[in-house]
Amino acid sequence: MSHINNPMEIYKLLNGSNCKECNEQTCLAFAVAVFKEKKPIHACPHLDKKVLEQYGGVVEKPNTVDEYKAEAIEMLKRKISLIDLSKAAQRLGARFSDNRLTIKIFGKKFSIDTRGNLSSEVHINAYMVVPALNYILNGSGKSPQGNWITFRELKGGPSRYAHFQQRCEKPLKRLADTYTDLFKDMLEIFDGKKIVSNIDSDISIILHPLPLFPIMICYWKPEEGLESALHIYFDASSDDNLDIESNYTLNEGIALMFEKIALHHGAQNQ
């Protein structure tokens, strides 16, 4: 039995007639449906019996992002089960009781026990869990200093900066341009605080995705001849409490969460 690794491998087995007898518009659409396991390959009436016998089995798909993150979470939970959580709590200035360390993510309680079991006041997606567990494992406990720097100024930041702009800052800027309640909702949903910063922006908000890891989101409204802009800033102590990969993942998660909230917001107002 052969395995299929991508839709094009299925498409090459088909006759390309786009006959629609499988109830898909094209042979390519059918190949994608088979790859996604929405249709069995034998739904195509033109395939040779030998092909069906060879490819009628399991479609072997590469790990999705969610599966990858689930594996990463399990690995981090195992690491945490091997450390002294009470000492980790002391290092981070976190609470430890009943064999459980508790920190706050956006002001909401997030706990892990000595066996690696997680619990939270609210649903927290994988983009938040991976950085939170890395923070518990490796955070130095250094307090924020109030000196704000860009992602590019962090250790390992320059090589990831273009991706950071594309996946974290630009999506939030697009939302800020069109989603009028974005910053109000950031304050309410994520326990944010509006501040007057020394950065000359129209709106500055501080969020605490992790207790010793604040971020500042600054937005400049469009003016005549000037586009709007949005930048995310980090405390100078950030490198001591979170590695660059976790930082990137966390900010990507924030952008994705707000995209979902904005979609829901838009649906409610239609």
ZISULNOR-V878925 format. One record per residue. N is the residue number from 1. SS is DSSP state (H for helix, E for strand, L for the rest). OMEGA is omega in radians with two decimals (* if undefined). Layout:
# ZISULNOR-V878925
n->N ss->SS omega->OMEGA
n->N ss->SS omega->OMEGA
This chain:
# ZISULNOR-V878925
n->1 ss->L omega->-3.11
n->2 ss->L omega->3.10
n->3 ss->L omega->3.11
n->4 ss->E omega->-3.11
n->5 ss->L omega->3.11
n->6 ss->L omega->-3.06
n->7 ss->H omega->-3.10
n->8 ss->H omega->3.09
n->9 ss->H omega->3.09
n->10 ss->H omega->-3.10
n->11 ss->H omega->-3.13
n->12 ss->L omega->3.13
n->13 ss->L omega->-3.04
n->14 ss->L omega->-3.09
n->15 ss->L omega->3.06
n->16 ss->L omega->-3.07
n->17 ss->L omega->-3.09
n->18 ss->L omega->-3.03
n->19 ss->L omega->3.10
n->20 ss->L omega->3.14
n->21 ss->L omega->3.09
n->22 ss->L omega->-3.10
n->23 ss->L omega->2.97
n->24 ss->L omega->-3.06
n->25 ss->L omega->-3.10
n->26 ss->L omega->3.07
n->27 ss->H omega->3.13
n->28 ss->H omega->3.11
n->29 ss->H omega->3.10
n->30 ss->H omega->3.13
n->31 ss->H omega->3.12
n->32 ss->H omega->3.14
n->33 ss->H omega->3.11
n->34 ss->H omega->-3.13
n->35 ss->H omega->3.13
n->36 ss->L omega->3.11
n->37 ss->L omega->3.07
n->38 ss->L omega->3.11
n->39 ss->L omega->3.04
n->40 ss->L omega->-3.10
n->41 ss->H omega->-3.12
n->42 ss->H omega->3.06
n->43 ss->H omega->3.03
n->44 ss->L omega->-3.07
n->45 ss->L omega->-3.03
n->46 ss->L omega->-3.09
n->47 ss->L omega->3.09
n->48 ss->L omega->-3.12
n->49 ss->H omega->-3.13
n->50 ss->H omega->3.11
n->51 ss->H omega->3.13
n->52 ss->H omega->3.13
n->53 ss->H omega->-3.09
n->54 ss->H omega->-3.03
n->55 ss->H omega->-3.10
n->56 ss->L omega->-3.05
n->57 ss->L omega->-3.01
n->58 ss->L omega->2.99
n->59 ss->E omega->-3.10
n->60 ss->L omega->-3.08
n->61 ss->L omega->3.03
n->62 ss->L omega->-3.13
n->63 ss->L omega->3.04
n->64 ss->L omega->3.10
n->65 ss->H omega->-3.12
n->66 ss->H omega->3.11
n->67 ss->H omega->3.12
n->68 ss->H omega->-3.13
n->69 ss->H omega->3.10
n->70 ss->H omega->3.10
n->71 ss->H omega->3.14
n->72 ss->H omega->3.14
n->73 ss->H omega->3.14
n->74 ss->H omega->3.13
n->75 ss->H omega->3.14
n->76 ss->H omega->3.11
n->77 ss->H omega->3.10
n->78 ss->H omega->3.11
n->79 ss->H omega->-3.12
n->80 ss->H omega->3.13
n->81 ss->H omega->-3.12
n->82 ss->L omega->-3.13
n->83 ss->L omega->3.08
n->84 ss->L omega->-3.06
n->85 ss->H omega->-3.13
n->86 ss->H omega->3.09
n->87 ss->H omega->3.09
n->88 ss->H omega->3.13
n->89 ss->H omega->3.11
n->90 ss->H omega->-3.13
n->91 ss->H omega->-3.06
n->92 ss->H omega->-3.04
n->93 ss->L omega->-3.09
n->94 ss->L omega->-3.13
n->95 ss->E omega->3.06
n->96 ss->E omega->3.05
n->97 ss->E omega->-3.10
n->98 ss->L omega->3.13
n->99 ss->L omega->-3.05
n->100 ss->E omega->3.06
n->101 ss->E omega->-3.11
n->102 ss->E omega->3.01
n->103 ss->E omega->3.09
n->104 ss->E omega->3.04
n->105 ss->E omega->-3.05
n->106 ss->L omega->3.09
n->107 ss->L omega->3.14
n->108 ss->E omega->-3.09
n->109 ss->E omega->3.08
n->110 ss->E omega->-3.04
n->111 ss->E omega->2.98
n->112 ss->E omega->-3.13
n->113 ss->E omega->-3.03
n->114 ss->L omega->3.08
n->115 ss->L omega->3.13
n->116 ss->L omega->3.12
n->117 ss->L omega->-3.10
n->118 ss->E omega->2.94
n->119 ss->E omega->-3.07
n->120 ss->E omega->3.08
n->121 ss->L omega->-3.13
n->122 ss->L omega->3.06
n->123 ss->L omega->3.11
n->124 ss->L omega->-3.06
n->125 ss->L omega->-3.05
n->126 ss->H omega->-3.14
n->127 ss->H omega->3.11
n->128 ss->H omega->-3.03
n->129 ss->H omega->-3.12
n->130 ss->H omega->3.09
n->131 ss->H omega->-3.12
n->132 ss->H omega->-3.13
n->133 ss->H omega->3.06
n->134 ss->H omega->3.09
n->135 ss->H omega->3.14
n->136 ss->H omega->-3.12
n->137 ss->H omega->-2.91
n->138 ss->H omega->-3.11
n->139 ss->L omega->-3.09
n->140 ss->L omega->-3.05
n->141 ss->L omega->-3.14
n->142 ss->L omega->-3.11
n->143 ss->L omega->3.08
n->144 ss->L omega->-3.05
n->145 ss->L omega->-3.13
n->146 ss->L omega->3.05
n->147 ss->L omega->-3.02
n->148 ss->E omega->3.13
n->149 ss->E omega->-3.14
n->150 ss->E omega->3.09
n->151 ss->H omega->-3.11
n->152 ss->H omega->-3.12
n->153 ss->H omega->3.11
n->154 ss->L omega->3.09
n->155 ss->L omega->-3.12
n->156 ss->L omega->-3.09
n->157 ss->H omega->-3.06
n->158 ss->H omega->-3.08
n->159 ss->H omega->-3.13
n->160 ss->H omega->-2.96
n->161 ss->H omega->-3.14
n->162 ss->H omega->3.10
n->163 ss->H omega->3.13
n->164 ss->H omega->3.10
n->165 ss->H omega->-3.06
n->166 ss->H omega->-2.98
n->167 ss->H omega->-3.06
n->168 ss->H omega->-3.06
n->169 ss->H omega->-3.07
n->170 ss->H omega->3.10
n->171 ss->H omega->3.12
n->172 ss->H omega->3.11
n->173 ss->H omega->3.12
n->174 ss->H omega->3.12
n->175 ss->H omega->-3.11
n->176 ss->H omega->3.14
n->177 ss->H omega->-2.99
n->178 ss->H omega->-3.04
n->179 ss->L omega->-2.93
n->180 ss->L omega->-3.10
n->181 ss->L omega->-3.05
n->182 ss->H omega->-3.02
n->183 ss->H omega->3.06
n->184 ss->H omega->-3.14
n->185 ss->H omega->3.06
n->186 ss->H omega->3.13
n->187 ss->H omega->-3.03
n->188 ss->H omega->-3.04
n->189 ss->H omega->-3.01
n->190 ss->L omega->3.01
n->191 ss->L omega->-3.11
n->192 ss->L omega->3.11
n->193 ss->E omega->3.09
n->194 ss->E omega->-3.11
n->195 ss->L omega->2.95
n->196 ss->L omega->-3.08
n->197 ss->L omega->3.10
n->198 ss->L omega->3.03
n->199 ss->L omega->-2.95
n->200 ss->L omega->-3.14
n->201 ss->L omega->3.10
n->202 ss->L omega->3.13
n->203 ss->E omega->3.04
n->204 ss->E omega->-3.12
n->205 ss->E omega->3.05
n->206 ss->E omega->3.05
n->207 ss->E omega->3.07
n->208 ss->E omega->3.09
n->209 ss->E omega->3.04
n->210 ss->E omega->-2.98
n->211 ss->L omega->-3.10
n->212 ss->L omega->-3.06
n->213 ss->E omega->3.11
n->214 ss->E omega->2.96
n->215 ss->E omega->3.11
n->216 ss->E omega->3.11
n->217 ss->E omega->-3.12
n->218 ss->E omega->-3.09
n->219 ss->E omega->3.06
n->220 ss->E omega->-3.14
n->221 ss->L omega->3.11
n->222 ss->L omega->3.07
n->223 ss->E omega->-3.12
n->224 ss->L omega->3.14
n->225 ss->L omega->-3.13
n->226 ss->E omega->3.07
n->227 ss->L omega->3.00
n->228 ss->L omega->3.10
n->229 ss->E omega->3.05
n->230 ss->E omega->3.10
n->231 ss->E omega->3.12
n->232 ss->E omega->-3.13
n->233 ss->E omega->-3.06
n->234 ss->E omega->3.08
n->235 ss->E omega->-3.13
n->236 ss->L omega->3.13
n->237 ss->L omega->-3.00
n->238 ss->H omega->-3.11
n->239 ss->H omega->-3.13
n->240 ss->H omega->-3.06
n->241 ss->H omega->-3.12
n->242 ss->L omega->3.11
n->243 ss->L omega->-3.02
n->244 ss->H omega->-3.13
n->245 ss->H omega->3.11
n->246 ss->H omega->3.11
n->247 ss->H omega->3.12
n->248 ss->H omega->-3.12
n->249 ss->H omega->-3.13
n->250 ss->H omega->-3.11
n->251 ss->H omega->3.04
n->252 ss->H omega->3.11
n->253 ss->H omega->3.11
n->254 ss->H omega->3.13
n->255 ss->H omega->-3.14
n->256 ss->H omega->3.13
n->257 ss->H omega->-3.13
n->258 ss->H omega->3.04
n->259 ss->H omega->3.11
n->260 ss->H omega->-3.13
n->261 ss->H omega->-3.13
n->262 ss->H omega->3.09
n->263 ss->H omega->3.12
n->264 ss->H omega->3.13
n->265 ss->H omega->3.14
n->266 ss->H omega->-3.14
n->267 ss->H omega->-3.13
n->268 ss->H omega->-3.06
n->269 ss->L omega->3.12
n->270 ss->L omega->*
